[in-house]
Amino acid sequence: MGFVVIGAVTPELVTPVMTELAGGDTALSTTALVIIGVGSLGFVPAVVTVLAGGVTAPTLPIVEQLVVAVVAPMLLAVGLRARWPERVSAYGAHYPAVSATIVVLIIGGVTAANAAVIRSNLGLLGSVIAGVVALNGLGYGVGFLVSHRAERATRIASVLSVGMRDFAVTAALVIVAGLPTITSLPAVVIGVVEITTSAGLAKWYDRTE
């Protein structure tokens, strides 16, 4: 269930930031994030219902959480940047630090909730890590394949937008759905993995520009 939700949710909300650091098309990355975020209101519940393997997940709470955690913040951010571009851009250097702090808090909180299960079953953690690395790598690969003939900036935006999944929203959705906390373990692991790999990609793209 945790992997199903990860595959269905929006790109990570910091994807435009990573795209900008990598020298990619930030406008395209932001547009994709907004469009996918709005579309996720119908897509995520449908995918969870079809692919969750018999797990019952309430649709309305999932939609409500998507509105609160994804759609509303994105629309607010886009609106503020459009209304006061210079004022918002003036604090651009601080946004990655704020995002990183929130990432650490979320990962720490969900990890603490799963600490007992992780300690008692390290093999489970190993298989989750392997699955997450495969999912993250597959996402980057698909993003590259669908845009390999496009301009460099477009390729970067595509690779990061497809490869990065919103782990915080995933964790929130499984909790809102009333599922066991262990369901959020893949979200925690992919949060660590994708932040590391995306930072590496951004650095590599910046060097090869």
N, C-alpha and C positions, 0 to 999 in steps of 0.2 A: 504493500500500500504506500509506503514511504517513497519508493522508487517511482511508482506510478504518478504520484502527485508532483514529484520533482520534474519528471518529463513533461508534465502538462502545464506547469505554471509559466509565468512571464520570465523574460530575461532578468538577470540580476539588476536591481535599481541603480547600481554603480557602473553599469555597462557603459553609459555615455562618458563617464569620467575616465574609465580605462581606455575607451576608444580615442578620446582626446589625447591622453598621454602617449598612446601608440601612434598618433599621427593619422588616425582614421577619420571617416566621415561622421562627425558627431551628430549632425543634423539627421542623417539617416538612422543612426543608432537610436536617437531620441524618438524619432517618428515611429520606428518599429516597436519601441518599448510602449508607447502610448496606444498604438493600434492593437498590439497583442494584449495589452492590459485590459482594454475594453472588451476585446473578443473573448478573453478568458472567463468572463462572467457566464458565458454559456458553454465554452469549450471544456473548462476544468471539471465542472460537475458531470458533464457527459462522459468524459474520459474515465473519471473515477468510477462512475456507475458501470461502465462497460468492462473495464480492465481490472477492477479491484479484486476480482476473484471471490466474489460472494460476500465481501465485507460491506456491511451496511453503513453508508455515510450520508447524513442529512444534507440535502441540497441547499436549502435556504440559508443555514448558517455559513456555508462555504461561500455562497454568493455575497452575503453581507460582509464577510471578512475580506473578500476580494475588493469590494467597494471601499471599505475603510482603509485597508492596508496598501492597496495598489492604485486603483483608479483615481480616487480623490486626491491623494498626495501628488500623483503625476500631473493631473490637470491643474492643481494648485501651483506646482512648480513651473509648469509651462506658462501658465497665466502670469505669474510674477515676473518671470524672465522676459516675457513679451512686453509687459507693462513698464518695468524698470530694468532694462538690460544692463545699463552701466552700474547701477547700484548692486544688482545681484552678482554681476561679474567681479565686482570689487573684492568680494570675499571668496573668490574661486579657489584660492590657495588653501583655504581652511576646510573645504568640503571633503577631500579625501580623508583627512584626519578624523572628522566627525563620523564619516562612514565606517572607518576602521574601528573606532571606539564602539559603535553600535554592533558591529560584527562580533567583536570580542565579547561583549555583554551577552548577546544572544547565544553564541556558541557555549559560553561558560554556563549559562542558565540551563540550557537543554542538556548539556553534558552532565551536569550535577544531577538532573532528574533521572538520567540513565546510568548513573555511576554503578549502582549495585548490579545491574544486568551486565554491564561491560566487564566488571571484575570477575563475575562468575562464568562468563562465556567469552573468552578472548578470541576464540575461533570465529564467533559471530562478527566481532569487530573486524577481523581480518577479511572475511568475505564481503562485508559492507564496504570496506576501503577498496577492495579490488573492483567491486561493482561500480563504485563512484568514479574511480579513475577511468574505467572503461567508458562510462557514460559521458564524462567530461571530455575525454579524447574523441569519442564518436561525435559529440556536438561540434567540436572544433573542426573535425574532418568534414562533416556535412556542410558546415558554414563555408568552408573553403571550396568544396566541390561546386556548390550552387553559384559561386561568385568568382571562380578562378579566371574567367575571361573579362572580368570587370576591372575598373581602375583600382589601383593599390588602396586608396582610401576606402573604397566600397568593400573591397575584400576584407580589410581589417574590421570594419563595422560588422560585416556578415559573420566572420569567424567568432568574434566576441559575443555578438547578440545571440547566436545559436548555441555556442558552447557554454555560456554562463547562465545558470538557472537561479531563480530567487529562492535561496535556502531559507531565509527568514519567513517569507510568505508560506513556504512549504511547512515549516514547523508550526506556524500559527494555524494553518488550515487543519492539520491532523489533530491538533489540540481542540480546536473549535468543534470538529466533527465527533469529539468524544472518544477518540481512539486511544489505545495504550500509548504511554509516553515513548516506548521503544520504537514506535512508528516514526518518530522524528529523528532517530539516529542517522539515517542516510542524509538528512538535511544538514545535520551538524558536520558530518564528514565532508560533504561536498562543499560546504562553506569554506572549510580550511583548504581543500584541494583547489577549488576554482580561484580563490583569491591568490594563492601561490602561483598557479599556472598562468593566470591572466596577467599578473604582474611580470612574470617572466616573458610572456609574449609581448607585452607592451615595451619592455626593455629591448627585446630582440628586434621588434619592428622599428623602434626609434634608432637603433644602431645601424640598421640596414637601409635607412631612408636615403 
